[in-house]
Amino acid sequence: MLPPALALVALVLGVVQPVFGLWPAPQSYSKGSSFLYLHHNIEITYNDEPVRWSSCPVRGSAPRILTSQQLPYTWGYTPRFPSSKELVQAGVSRALGSIFSDGFVPWMLRKRGQLYKFEPDLHQGQKWLQKLDIIQTTHDKPCTFKPLAGEVDEAYNLTISADGKAKLRAVSYVGVLHGLETFTQLFFQHSQGPFWYTPFAPVSIQDYPKFPHRGVLLDTSRHWFSVDDLKRTIDAMAWNKLNRLHVHATDSQSWPLVIPSMPELARKGAYSPDQTYSPDDIREIQQYGQHRGVEVYLEIDMPGHIGSVAESHPELIVAYDAQPYYWWCAQPPCGAFKLNNTKVDTFLDRLFADLLPRVAPYTAYHHTGGDELNANDSMLDEGIRSNDSAVLQPLLQKFIDGVHSRVRKAGLTPLTWEEIPLDWNVTMGKDVVVQTWLGADSVKTLTGMGHKIIDSDYNYWYLDCGRGQWLTFGNGEAFDSFFPFNDWCGPTKSWELIYSHDPTTDLTPDEAKLVLGGEVAVWTETIDPQTLDSIIWPRASAAGEALWSGRTDLSGANRSLVEAAPRLVEMRERMVVKGIRAAAITQQWCSMADNNNGTACEQRVM
């Protein structure tokens, strides 16, 4: 029985019918209804025409010619070094390996017992996809392998003719990888044997992203995640055409980063000796992302959220584990840098001189934090003894200037959280990218000030919300006050809500140009390796399409949830067969039901 509030709502039970289930949706496509089979011995070429070297902006380089070359399919190929050919060959290996080994038979997307109506008849004449020509029209620039947002052309064109010839054309290796992911999604395994087919030939796709920065923020301080966890997340990001993994590496709870020149930081600040990231681990994670078109960059949050440093350097930190914690910070154990202490400068010089040159070969960015600094902390600082913003602002300005200068010295671009310019009125260089989390008003204000921004609006894109409190409550007033123990940002952000968000809403055209994109945030107070996949996926997929395709199609009409749902179901199933424990988005009946209208389990107000 429907609750009273839904008395006027009709539930239309229909079909999830992924007639063309690409995710994220391409900007433009056409398809046919002919079958083509894919053979292990498909011929693949790379660059069958000479192309010119294209230099990075400002840096410049001599012209160079790429020659036509055969690209053999090699199972499990790993790039030996970051070059266009090596990275494309690895991408081909992953794409074909996925098609041939995943065993994606789409029975879960068809009416019970009706899969045969979707599959080709193996006893009829078989037409084969004979060749895949990959054409990269310019040689990748040095900056392509560690780009600023918008510095790489990610577009691609993919065609498959009815007579079995495929062509993938892109400007960069990243565009080629995106095209290969789309190519993968066109194919299914036959239920009756080792045959792989597409039912959509001929195919023509022209595709490119709406936003250049499409990311996931993963907090590795509240809970620690293995290198394999991060690699698996990178894999799923690449399948969804997400291209930035923001690792919130340290916080007051733990310091898992091994800094060779300062081994005491991780030795005393990590949860345990085996819950750390060595320099080799960080390099491995960054290279793994680079090979898949996902740029991995780190955040060391400061001057707040830095309490774990007190375990090894108590002289630098104020208000660590101070109680009651809510006077000093947003969550225990608190801890902030002393803003008027030269020893902090010496510490940061050593830290950044060690870390940044090691990560700089793989990223253009370093996130400097800056959120939730509590002015009360400085009341405990013997060098300040004040929480007056007029006293603290000049000290914070000097601190941020120094931190950003160190980042620039390493050849990186600083990022910061929105509180630094908005709450503290700190003046920053125009190169600094500001990450927002407090909503549309912040985006409007910051873009109006001329700042480039990345949006992580907690009302839409905080994936940890709705999981309840991580605090515990004793009997009495605290228990009664916090019952039923909801978290601060609940309810859970469903895929539908995530999909609905456009960070450029209500901005002027000039303001909208400053929105580089967005990141879904995975803060991990109540998330660990056991639940990571199901928390992120497929909800991050929804943000991936919103950031890649935008909410509107080429006609200007909003893509409906009814149209998106079947494609997301298919994408979720593809991730599951690849080993991602993605959460379900609807009951299985809805993905298998039959209805001539082709709608999902749809709810309408009568």
Secondary structure, DSSP 8 states (H G I E B T S, - for coil): ---GGGTTEEEE------TT--SS--SEEEEEEEEEEEEEEEEEEE-SS-EEE---TTT-----EE--EE----TT---SSS-HHHHHHHHHHHHHHHHHHS---GGGGS-TT-GGGTS--TTS---EEEEEEEEESEE--GGGGS--TTSS---EEEEE-TTSEEEEEESSHHHHHHHHHHHHHT-EE-TTSS-EEEEEEEEEEEE--S-SEEEEEEE-SSS---HHHHHHHHHHHHHTT--EEEEEEE-SS---B--TT-THHHHHHSSSTTS-B-HHHHHHHHHHHHHTT-EEEEEE--SSS-GGGGGT-GGGEESTT-SSGGGT-SSTT--EE-TT-HHHHHHHHHHHHHHHHHHGGG-SEEE-------GGGGGG-TTT----HHHHHHHHHHHHHHHHHHHHHTT-EEEEETHHHHTS-----TT-EEEE-S-HHHHHHHHHTT-EEEE--HHHHBTTTTS--SS---TTHHHHHHTT---TT-S---HHHHHH--TTTT--HHHHTTEEEEEEEE--TT--TTTHHHHHTTHHHHHHHHHHT-SB-TTS-B--HHHHHHHHHHHHHHHHHTT-----SS-HHHHH---TT---SEEEE-
